[in-house]
């Protein structure tokens, strides 16, 4: 008898970002592993993360057993309220598409939790098993992302108790993107928990620093979101000015804190920073190969001491030194897994990075062990096999 899986993910390629890359790979792997007469009904959105990129969405349904629906959501401009409005339009579309259908398993990949909660309401109403892939600690993040009058603590309490706990207690299985999340879910007295993180896409494997790269300027590249979670405005403008014109920071991306970052650059007029709007990965590869250092940074919030930034895997595919402003579990992960040729410093510590860049002995190093362990395809296959246990 054929089986049917409902798969919910807000982000999917050709959109950019860790969620899109993860779910595109996972959906393809699931499609390859299920029986020919089984079906995956995947509901996602049209690309909406970056307004400057106009992606052409081609034919999605490559495999006959993978049916992809795309919902057009409202543009959000990276604002918090805008993202809520966009999600509500996604929720409305999902409800309409699933109203009169039955499923054998509901799967959701979620970072801000509400996709997981939406999946929970569907699974519960249809008395179906639920598998959740959780990519972030949204309820914990709220405490620090909304500091005014301790409103973040209030919203965190509401989200955790009204949305997170009901959904994750109901789930038959919870996969965590980071082992640092585990202590947050001790209330799950029953149900399985696994750890399948992000991984390295084949696209980035086999590439190294350009042999013809000039020694100066020394290029330090950051690529990704420019939001409250990264806190780039607290580190790069001052650091760049102190280093001088011998160093160039290439900042590729956009996000809700771009205006803060640009304002801080004006406070440090001698900083040498180039901001580049989000670009497709095929172009990003050239920026990486023509860099001396790869830079990542998380804001100095306690909740970020439990995550693994997806850039760790992307950067780890290359042979350049990695400069990582992280604390807690991500710092431990980098030390134990990447091991060499990476400098880890406390977030926002300008002095530490300044001293490192002026005093370290520069060298390149391949990371074959890390690459082999964290290939995206391998992780996606293991996660897919875990999901299919519940079908």
C-alpha positions as CSV (number, residue, x, y, z in Angstrom):
1,X,0.0,0.0,0.0
2,X,1.4,3.4,-1.0
3,X,2.4,5.9,1.7
4,X,2.2,9.7,1.6
5,X,4.4,12.3,3.4
6,X,3.6,15.9,4.0
7,X,6.8,17.9,4.0
8,X,6.7,21.6,5.2
9,X,9.7,23.9,4.7
10,X,9.4,27.7,4.3
11,X,12.7,27.9,2.4
12,X,13.8,25.9,-0.6
13,X,16.1,26.4,-3.5
14,X,16.6,28.5,-5.6
15,X,16.3,30.7,-2.5
16,X,19.5,31.3,-0.6
17,X,20.3,30.3,3.0
18,X,21.0,27.3,5.2
19,X,17.3,26.2,5.3
20,X,16.9,26.2,1.6
21,X,20.1,24.3,0.9
22,X,19.4,21.7,3.7
23,X,15.8,21.0,2.6
24,X,16.5,20.8,-1.1
25,X,19.1,18.1,-0.5
26,X,17.0,16.3,2.0
27,X,13.9,16.3,-0.2
28,X,15.8,14.8,-3.1
29,X,17.3,12.1,-0.8
30,X,13.8,11.2,0.6
31,X,12.5,11.0,-2.9
32,X,15.3,8.6,-3.9
33,X,14.7,6.3,-0.8
34,X,10.9,5.9,-0.8
35,X,9.1,3.4,-2.9
36,X,8.1,4.4,-6.5
37,X,4.4,4.5,-5.6
38,X,4.9,6.5,-2.4
39,X,4.6,10.2,-2.5
40,X,6.1,13.3,-0.9
41,X,4.0,16.4,-1.0
42,X,6.3,19.3,-0.3
43,X,4.9,22.8,0.4
44,X,7.3,25.7,0.3
45,X,7.4,29.3,-0.9
46,X,8.7,31.2,-3.9
47,X,12.1,32.7,-3.2
48,X,11.6,35.7,-0.8
49,X,14.6,36.0,1.5
50,X,16.5,38.7,-0.5
51,X,14.6,41.3,-2.5
52,X,17.6,42.2,-4.7
53,X,17.7,38.7,-6.2
54,X,15.2,37.7,-8.9
55,X,15.3,34.0,-9.1
56,X,13.7,32.1,-11.9
57,X,11.9,29.0,-10.5
58,X,12.1,26.2,-13.1
59,X,10.4,22.9,-13.1
60,X,10.4,21.6,-9.5
61,X,9.0,18.1,-9.8
62,X,12.0,16.3,-11.1
63,X,11.0,12.9,-9.6
64,X,7.4,11.7,-10.1
65,X,7.1,10.8,-6.3
66,X,8.1,14.4,-5.2
67,X,5.3,16.9,-5.7
68,X,6.3,20.5,-4.9
69,X,3.8,23.3,-4.3
70,X,5.1,26.9,-4.0
71,X,3.1,29.6,-2.2
72,X,3.6,33.2,-3.0
73,X,4.1,35.1,0.3
74,X,4.1,38.8,1.0
75,X,7.5,40.5,0.9
76,X,8.9,41.1,4.4
77,X,11.9,43.3,4.0
78,X,13.7,41.3,6.8
79,X,11.5,43.1,9.4
80,X,10.1,41.0,12.3
81,X,6.5,42.0,11.6
82,X,7.0,41.6,7.9
83,X,8.2,38.0,8.5
84,X,5.1,37.3,10.6
85,X,2.8,38.6,7.8
86,X,4.7,36.5,5.2
87,X,4.4,33.4,7.4
88,X,0.7,33.9,7.8
89,X,0.3,33.9,4.0
90,X,2.3,30.7,3.9
91,X,0.1,29.2,6.6
92,X,-3.1,30.1,4.8
93,X,-1.7,28.4,1.6
94,X,-0.7,25.2,3.5
95,X,-4.1,25.0,5.1
96,X,-5.9,25.3,1.8
97,X,-3.7,22.6,0.1
98,X,-3.9,20.1,3.0
99,X,-7.5,20.6,4.0
100,X,-9.1,17.4,2.6
101,X,-6.0,15.2,2.4
102,X,-4.7,12.4,4.5
103,X,-1.0,11.7,5.2
104,X,1.0,8.8,6.8
105,X,3.7,11.2,8.1
106,X,4.1,14.9,8.6
107,X,7.6,16.3,8.5
108,X,8.6,19.9,9.1
109,X,12.0,21.6,9.0
110,X,11.8,24.8,11.1
111,X,14.0,27.6,12.5
112,X,11.6,30.1,13.9
113,X,9.3,27.3,15.2
114,X,6.1,28.3,13.5
115,X,6.5,25.9,10.6
116,X,6.9,23.2,13.2
117,X,3.7,24.3,15.0
118,X,1.8,24.5,11.7
119,X,2.9,20.9,11.0
120,X,1.8,19.9,14.5
121,X,-1.7,21.3,14.1
122,X,-2.1,19.3,10.8
123,X,-0.6,16.1,12.2
124,X,-2.8,16.3,15.3
125,X,-6.0,17.0,13.4
126,X,-5.3,14.0,11.1
127,X,-3.9,11.8,13.9
128,X,-0.6,11.4,12.0
129,X,2.9,11.0,13.3
130,X,5.1,14.1,13.3
131,X,8.8,14.4,12.7
132,X,10.4,17.9,13.4
133,X,13.8,19.1,12.2
134,X,14.6,22.0,14.5
135,X,17.3,24.4,13.2
136,X,17.3,27.2,15.8
137,X,16.2,28.1,19.4
138,X,13.6,30.7,18.6
139,X,12.0,31.0,22.0
140,X,15.4,31.4,23.7
141,X,16.6,34.0,21.1
142,X,13.6,36.2,21.8
143,X,14.8,37.0,25.3
144,X,17.8,38.9,23.9
145,X,16.5,40.0,20.5
146,X,13.7,42.0,22.2
147,X,15.4,43.4,25.3
148,X,13.1,46.5,25.9
149,X,11.2,46.3,29.2
150,X,11.9,42.6,29.3
151,X,9.3,42.1,26.6
152,X,11.5,39.4,25.1
153,X,11.1,37.2,28.3
154,X,7.3,37.6,28.0
155,X,7.2,36.7,24.3
156,X,9.7,33.8,25.0
157,X,7.4,32.4,27.7
158,X,4.3,32.7,25.3
159,X,6.1,31.1,22.4
160,X,7.6,28.3,24.4
161,X,4.4,27.3,26.3
162,X,1.8,27.9,23.6
163,X,3.7,26.9,20.5
164,X,7.0,25.1,21.2
165,X,6.1,22.7,23.9
166,X,2.8,21.4,22.4
167,X,4.4,20.8,19.0
168,X,7.6,19.2,20.3
169,X,5.9,17.1,22.9
170,X,3.6,15.7,20.3
171,X,6.4,14.9,17.8
172,X,7.4,11.3,17.5
173,X,11.0,12.4,16.7
174,X,12.9,15.6,17.1
175,X,16.1,16.2,15.1
176,X,18.4,19.0,16.3
177,X,20.7,21.0,14.2
178,X,23.1,21.4,17.1
179,X,23.9,19.2,20.1
180,X,24.0,22.4,22.0
181,X,20.2,22.5,21.9
182,X,19.7,19.3,23.9
183,X,19.3,20.7,27.4
184,X,16.5,22.9,26.2
185,X,14.2,19.9,25.5
186,X,14.4,17.9,28.7
187,X,10.6,18.3,28.9
188,X,10.4,15.8,26.1
189,X,10.0,12.8,28.4
190,X,9.2,10.5,25.5
191,X,10.1,10.5,21.9
192,X,13.4,10.2,20.2
193,X,16.0,13.0,19.7
194,X,18.8,12.9,17.1
195,X,21.5,15.2,15.9
196,X,22.0,15.7,12.1
197,X,23.6,19.1,11.5
198,X,24.1,21.1,8.4
199,X,26.8,19.9,6.0
200,X,29.1,20.8,3.2
201,X,27.5,21.0,-0.3
202,X,29.4,19.2,-3.1
203,X,29.5,22.6,-4.8
204,X,32.2,23.8,-2.4
205,X,34.3,20.7,-2.2
206,X,37.5,20.6,-4.1
207,X,38.2,24.3,-4.2
208,X,41.1,26.1,-2.7
209,X,42.5,29.6,-2.4
210,X,43.5,31.1,-5.7
211,X,47.3,30.5,-6.3
212,X,47.5,33.9,-8.0
213,X,45.9,35.9,-5.1
214,X,48.0,39.0,-4.3
215,X,49.5,39.4,-0.9
216,X,47.8,42.8,-0.4
217,X,45.3,43.9,0.4
218,X,44.7,41.1,2.9
219,X,41.1,40.2,2.1
220,X,38.8,39.0,5.0
221,X,35.4,37.7,3.7
222,X,32.1,37.3,5.4
223,X,29.1,35.9,3.5
224,X,25.7,35.5,5.0
225,X,23.0,37.3,6.9
226,X,23.6,40.7,8.4
227,X,21.1,40.6,11.2
228,X,20.9,41.0,15.0
229,X,22.2,37.4,15.4
230,X,25.5,38.2,13.7
231,X,26.2,41.6,15.4
232,X,28.7,42.6,12.7
233,X,28.3,46.2,13.5
234,X,29.9,45.5,16.9
235,X,33.2,44.2,15.5
236,X,34.0,44.9,11.8
237,X,33.8,48.8,11.6
238,X,36.2,49.4,14.5
239,X,38.4,46.4,13.6
240,X,38.8,47.5,10.0
241,X,39.7,51.1,10.9
242,X,42.4,49.8,13.4
243,X,43.9,47.5,10.8
244,X,44.2,50.1,8.1
245,X,44.1,49.9,4.3
246,X,46.3,46.9,4.2
247,X,43.2,44.9,5.0
248,X,40.0,44.8,3.1
249,X,36.7,43.4,4.5
250,X,34.3,41.9,1.9
251,X,30.9,41.7,3.5
252,X,28.5,39.8,1.2
253,X,24.8,39.7,2.3
254,X,21.9,41.7,3.6
255,X,19.5,41.6,6.6
256,X,17.6,43.4,9.3
257,X,20.7,45.0,10.8
258,X,22.3,46.3,7.6
259,X,21.3,49.8,8.5
260,X,23.0,49.5,11.9
261,X,26.2,48.2,10.2
262,X,26.2,51.0,7.6
263,X,25.7,53.6,10.4
264,X,28.7,52.2,12.4
265,X,30.9,52.3,9.3
266,X,30.2,56.1,9.2
267,X,31.5,56.4,12.7
268,X,34.7,54.8,11.6
269,X,35.4,56.6,8.3
270,X,38.9,55.1,7.8
271,X,37.5,51.6,7.8
272,X,38.1,49.6,4.6
273,X,34.9,47.7,4.1
274,X,33.1,46.7,0.9
275,X,29.4,45.7,1.2
276,X,28.2,43.4,-1.6
277,X,24.5,42.5,-2.0
278,X,23.5,38.8,-1.8
279,X,24.8,36.9,-4.8
280,X,24.2,33.4,-6.2
281,X,26.5,30.6,-4.9
282,X,28.3,30.3,-8.3
283,X,29.5,33.9,-7.8
284,X,30.2,33.4,-4.1
285,X,32.7,30.7,-4.8
286,X,35.0,33.2,-6.6
287,X,34.9,35.5,-3.5
288,X,35.9,32.7,-1.2
289,X,38.7,31.5,-3.4
290,X,40.1,35.1,-3.6
291,X,40.2,35.6,0.2
292,X,43.0,35.3,2.7
293,X,40.7,34.7,5.7
294,X,37.0,33.6,6.1
295,X,35.2,35.4,8.9
296,X,32.1,34.5,11.0
297,X,30.6,36.1,14.0
298,X,27.7,35.6,16.4
299,X,26.4,38.3,18.6
300,X,27.3,38.2,22.3
301,X,24.0,36.6,23.4
302,X,23.8,33.5,25.6
303,X,21.3,31.8,23.3
304,X,23.8,31.8,20.5
305,X,26.2,29.8,22.6
306,X,24.2,26.7,21.6
307,X,24.0,26.9,17.8
308,X,26.3,25.8,15.0
309,X,26.5,28.5,12.4
310,X,25.9,27.0,8.9
311,X,29.0,28.9,7.7
312,X,31.2,26.7,9.7
313,X,30.6,23.9,7.2
314,X,30.9,26.1,4.2
315,X,34.1,27.7,5.3
316,X,35.5,24.4,6.4
317,X,35.5,23.1,2.9
318,X,38.3,25.6,2.0
319,X,42.0,25.7,3.0
320,X,42.1,29.3,4.3
321,X,42.3,30.3,8.0
322,X,38.9,30.8,9.7
323,X,38.3,33.6,12.1
324,X,35.3,32.8,14.3
325,X,33.7,35.0,16.9
326,X,31.7,32.4,18.8
327,X,31.4,31.1,22.4
328,X,30.1,28.0,24.1
329,X,29.1,25.0,22.0
330,X,30.0,26.4,18.5
331,X,33.5,27.2,19.8
332,X,33.8,23.6,21.1
333,X,32.6,22.2,17.9
334,X,35.1,24.2,15.8
335,X,38.0,23.2,18.1
336,X,37.1,19.5,18.0
337,X,36.0,19.1,14.4
338,X,37.9,21.7,12.3
339,X,40.8,21.6,14.8
340,X,43.5,23.5,13.0
341,X,44.1,26.9,11.3
342,X,41.1,28.6,12.9
343,X,41.2,31.4,15.4
344,X,38.3,31.5,17.9
345,X,37.6,34.6,19.9
346,X,34.9,35.9,22.2
347,X,32.2,37.7,20.3
348,X,32.7,41.4,19.8
349,X,36.3,41.3,21.1
350,X,38.0,43.7,18.7
351,X,41.4,43.6,20.5
352,X,41.7,39.8,20.2
353,X,41.2,39.7,16.4
354,X,43.4,42.7,15.9
355,X,46.2,41.1,17.8
356,X,45.8,37.8,16.0
357,X,45.9,39.3,12.5
358,X,49.0,41.4,13.3
359,X,50.9,38.5,14.9
360,X,49.9,35.2,13.5
361,X,52.0,33.1,11.1
362,X,49.8,32.7,7.9
363,X,49.4,29.3,6.3
364,X,46.9,27.2,4.4
365,X,45.7,23.8,5.4
366,X,43.4,21.3,3.8
367,X,40.6,19.9,5.9
368,X,39.9,16.5,4.3
369,X,38.8,14.8,7.5
370,X,36.3,17.5,8.3
371,X,35.0,17.4,4.7
372,X,34.6,13.6,4.6
373,X,32.7,13.6,7.9
374,X,30.3,16.4,7.1
375,X,29.4,16.0,3.4
376,X,25.8,17.3,2.9
377,X,24.8,14.2,0.9
378,X,25.9,11.8,3.6
379,X,24.1,13.7,6.3
380,X,20.9,14.1,4.2
381,X,20.8,10.4,3.6
382,X,21.1,9.5,7.3
383,X,18.4,12.1,8.2
384,X,16.2,10.7,5.4
385,X,16.6,7.2,6.7
386,X,15.7,8.4,10.2
387,X,12.5,10.1,8.9
388,X,11.4,7.0,7.0
389,X,11.5,4.9,10.1
390,X,8.1,6.5,11.0
391,X,6.5,5.9,7.6
